[in-house]
Amino acid sequence: MNFAAMMLVAMALDLAIGWPNALFRRIGHPVTWLGALISGLEQRLNHPGPGRRGRGVVAALLVIALAALCGLALQAALPSGWPGIVLGGVLAWPLVALRAMHEHVAAVAKPLRAADLPKARHALSMIVGRDPAQLDSAGISRAALESLAENSSDGIIAPLFWGAVAGLPGIAAYKAINTLDSMIGHRSARYEAFGWASARIDDLVNLIPARLSGGLFALAAGRGWVRALRVMAVDARAHRSPNAGWPEAAMAGALDIRLSGPRIYGDRVAAEPWLNAAARDPGAADLIRGLALYRRAMGLGALGLALVALVIWSF
């Protein structure tokens, strides 16, 4: 089956209607289903003592295997030809966050442009893990742009990539891995050992998509494409994450602003290095420019999927 075409259908559906609130209220969302499973396993298996890391490995593998098997069973039931591609795209649709990502960041940009920092901070709190209470306009813009860049990879390019490679089992397994990492892949006393496997697996499966995402942002940068590639090549590896630095550095170069840098987590200051350090801080207008860059980059991603689909059909 042409998995790339299937992912194009999923993209088109998500772009057109997202995941409707009425549907969410009625049945939830596959990520919330995964979250409930992960939470249940974590409560039962994550207790102090010997074997904590091993139990985390078991929990991660169980969740990933279950997601992949569900995807495999659904894919096996699909009809052949175009009907199967369309139905497969419908099933993959909720695992692509194309529209939601844009809406969440636009919700930060609107009050920020109106200089309403409390509303902008509240909207930002929906998409970042740190407390935005003390952030000024530049800090809000920076955090929103970093989230846009990183989540473009994690929430869009990576699931589409693995869906194009392996169909429904691929995209379902990836979403399970990413949800595991977001829930238990933290360096905290509770999760450092138990979530070790989840974090390492997430790093592995995002190696290619993160670099693809950075490349898409650079290609979408227009005349700034050389600068975007240069910043990505020089600064991406300095990031605390082995993957997030690639799309974030590319976005910093594309917009000619600086991202990352020191940040506050609770009562701790993390001395993170700057990406594109010599550039200026971003503002509300740069958040609007970042959304436009995002739209162009995702359009290029769709074009790439379409080309892959055409190549597959030619054989």
C-alpha positions in Angstrom: 0.0 0.0 0.0 1.1 3.6 -0.7 1.8 4.8 2.8 3.0 8.2 1.7 -0.4 8.8 0.0 -2.1 7.7 3.2 -0.2 10.3 5.2 -1.2 13.0 2.7 -4.9 12.1 3.3 -4.2 12.4 7.1 -2.6 15.8 6.6 -5.4 17.1 4.5 -8.0 16.0 7.0 -6.2 17.5 9.9 -5.6 20.8 8.0 -9.3 21.0 7.1 -10.9 20.2 10.4 -8.4 19.4 13.1 -9.7 17.2 15.8 -13.2 18.6 16.6 -14.1 19.4 20.2 -17.4 17.5 19.9 -15.5 14.4 18.9 -13.0 14.9 21.7 -15.8 15.2 24.3 -17.4 12.1 23.0 -14.5 9.7 22.5 -11.4 11.6 23.7 -8.3 11.2 21.5 -5.8 8.5 20.8 -3.1 10.4 22.8 -5.4 10.5 25.8 -6.0 6.8 25.5 -2.3 6.2 25.4 -1.9 8.6 28.3 -4.3 6.6 30.4 -2.5 3.4 29.7 0.9 4.9 30.5 -0.4 6.5 33.7 -1.8 3.1 34.8 1.4 1.3 34.2 3.4 4.0 35.8 1.4 3.9 39.0 1.7 0.1 39.2 5.4 -0.3 38.2 7.2 2.9 39.2 8.1 2.5 42.8 11.6 2.9 44.4 13.9 0.1 44.7 16.0 -2.3 42.6 14.8 -2.9 39.1 13.2 0.5 38.6 14.9 1.1 35.2 14.0 -2.4 34.1 10.3 -2.0 35.0 10.4 1.3 32.9 11.8 -0.7 30.0 8.9 -3.2 30.3 6.3 -0.4 30.5 7.7 1.4 27.5 7.9 -1.8 25.4 4.3 -2.8 26.4 2.9 0.5 25.3 4.8 0.7 22.0 4.0 -2.9 21.2 0.3 -2.5 21.9 0.1 0.6 19.8 1.9 -1.0 16.9 -0.2 -4.2 17.1 -3.4 -2.1 17.0 -2.1 -0.2 14.0 -1.1 -3.5 12.3 -4.6 -5.0 12.9 -6.3 -2.0 11.5 -4.0 -1.9 8.5 -4.6 -5.6 7.8 -8.3 -4.9 7.6 -8.0 -2.1 5.0 -9.2 -2.8 1.5 -6.7 -2.5 -1.3 -6.3 0.5 -3.6 -7.6 4.0 -3.1 -10.3 2.9 -0.6 -7.6 1.5 1.7 -5.5 4.6 1.3 -8.3 6.9 2.2 -9.5 4.8 5.1 -5.9 4.5 6.3 -5.6 8.3 6.1 -8.7 8.7 8.2 -7.3 6.4 10.9 -4.0 8.2 10.9 -5.6 11.7 10.9 -5.8 12.1 14.7 -2.1 11.4 15.1 -1.1 14.5 13.1 -1.2 17.8 14.9 -0.8 20.2 11.9 -3.8 22.5 12.6 -3.6 22.4 16.4 0.0 23.4 16.4 -0.7 26.5 14.4 -3.8 27.4 16.5 -1.9 27.1 19.8 0.9 29.4 18.7 -1.5 31.8 17.1 -3.3 32.0 20.4 -0.1 33.3 21.9 0.6 35.7 19.1 -2.7 37.5 19.2 -2.6 38.8 22.7 1.1 39.4 22.5 0.6 41.7 19.5 -2.0 43.6 21.6 0.6 43.8 24.5 -1.7 41.7 26.7 1.1 39.8 28.5 -1.1 38.0 31.0 -3.3 36.4 28.2 -0.2 35.7 26.2 1.5 33.9 29.2 -1.7 31.9 29.8 -1.8 30.8 26.1 1.9 29.9 26.3 1.3 27.8 29.4 -0.8 25.5 27.2 2.2 24.5 25.0 5.3 24.7 27.2 6.4 22.9 30.3 8.0 25.8 32.2 6.3 28.5 34.1 5.9 31.6 31.9 4.8 33.9 34.7 8.0 35.9 34.7 8.5 36.1 31.0 8.5 39.4 29.2 7.5 39.9 25.5 10.8 38.6 24.2 10.7 35.6 26.5 7.2 34.7 25.5 8.0 35.0 21.8 11.1 32.9 22.2 9.4 30.2 24.1 6.5 30.0 21.6 8.9 29.9 18.6 10.9 27.1 20.3 7.7 25.2 20.9 6.6 25.7 17.3 9.9 24.5 16.0 10.3 21.5 18.2 6.7 20.3 18.0 6.7 20.7 14.3 9.1 17.9 14.3 7.6 15.8 17.2 4.0 16.4 16.3 3.9 16.5 12.6 7.1 15.6 10.6 8.0 12.6 12.8 4.6 10.9 12.8 4.3 11.5 9.0 7.8 10.1 8.5 7.2 6.9 10.4 3.7 6.6 8.9 5.2 6.9 5.4 7.8 4.3 6.2 5.6 1.8 8.0 1.9 2.8 7.7 -0.5 2.7 10.6 1.8 0.5 12.8 4.6 3.1 12.2 2.6 6.2 13.1 0.9 4.5 16.1 4.2 3.2 17.5 5.8 6.7 17.1 2.9 8.4 18.8 3.2 5.9 21.7 6.9 6.6 22.0 6.4 10.4 21.9 3.7 10.2 24.5 5.8 8.0 26.8 8.6 10.6 26.6 6.4 13.5 27.3 4.8 11.8 30.3 7.7 9.9 31.9 10.9 10.8 30.0 11.9 13.5 32.5 15.1 13.9 34.5 13.5 14.0 37.9 13.7 11.9 41.0 10.5 10.1 40.1 11.2 9.5 36.4 14.9 9.5 35.7 15.3 5.7 36.1 11.8 4.6 35.2 11.5 6.9 32.1 15.1 6.2 30.9 14.1 3.8 28.1 11.2 6.1 27.0 13.5 9.0 26.6 16.3 7.1 24.8 13.8 5.5 22.4 12.3 8.9 21.7 15.7 10.3 21.0 16.4 7.5 18.5 13.2 7.7 16.5 13.5 11.4 16.2 17.0 11.5 14.8 15.9 11.7 11.2 12.7 13.6 11.5 14.3 16.4 13.5 16.9 16.9 10.9 14.3 16.8 8.1 12.3 19.4 10.0 15.3 21.7 10.3 15.9 21.2 6.6 12.3 22.1 5.8 12.5 25.3 7.9 15.7 26.3 6.1 14.2 25.6 2.6 11.2 27.6 3.6 13.3 30.6 4.7 13.5 32.1 1.2 16.6 34.4 0.9 17.6 33.4 4.5 18.1 29.7 3.6 21.9 29.9 3.7 21.9 31.6 7.2 19.3 29.0 8.4 21.5 26.1 7.3 24.6 27.8 8.8 23.0 28.4 12.2 21.6 24.8 12.2 25.0 23.3 11.3 26.9 25.4 13.9 24.5 25.6 16.9 22.2 22.6 16.8 24.5 20.2 18.6 25.0 22.6 21.5 21.3 22.2 22.4 20.4 20.2 25.5 18.4 17.8 23.3 20.1 15.7 20.6 17.1 16.5 18.3 15.2 19.7 19.2 18.2 21.9 18.4 18.0 21.2 14.7 14.5 22.7 14.0 15.0 25.4 16.6 18.4 26.5 15.2 17.0 26.4 11.7 14.1 28.6 12.8 16.5 31.0 14.6 18.5 31.4 11.5 15.6 31.7 9.2 14.1 34.5 11.2 17.5 36.0 12.1 16.7 36.0 15.8 18.2 34.2 18.8 16.5 31.3 20.6 17.1 29.1 23.6 19.4 30.7 26.2 19.2 30.7 30.0 15.8 29.8 31.4 14.0 29.2 34.7 12.5 25.9 35.7 10.9 26.3 39.1 13.6 27.6 41.4 16.4 26.5 39.1 18.1 28.5 36.4 19.3 26.4 33.4 22.3 28.0 31.6 21.3 26.8 28.2 23.4 28.1 25.2 22.0 30.5 22.7 21.0 29.5 19.2 22.2 32.2 16.7 23.6 34.1 19.7 24.6 37.3 17.8 21.1 38.0 16.6 18.4 40.1 18.4 15.6 38.8 20.7 12.3 38.0 19.0 9.1 40.0 19.4 5.5 39.6 18.6 6.0 40.3 14.9 8.6 37.5 14.7 6.0 35.1 16.1 3.7 36.0 13.2 6.7 35.5 10.8 7.4 32.2 12.5 3.9 31.0 11.8 4.3 31.9 8.2 7.6 30.0 8.0 5.8 27.1 9.6 3.1 27.1 7.0 5.6 27.2 4.2 7.7 24.4 5.7 4.7 22.1 6.2 3.7 22.8 2.6 7.1 21.7 1.5 6.7 18.6 3.7 3.4 17.8 2.0 5.1 18.3 -1.4 7.8 15.9 -0.4 5.2 13.3 0.6 3.4 13.8 -2.7 6.7 13.2 -4.6 7.4 10.0 -2.6 3.8 8.8 -3.3 4.2 9.4 -7.0 7.5 7.5 -7.1 5.9 4.6 -5.3 3.0 4.6 -7.8 5.5 4.6 -10.7 6.9 1.2 -9.7 
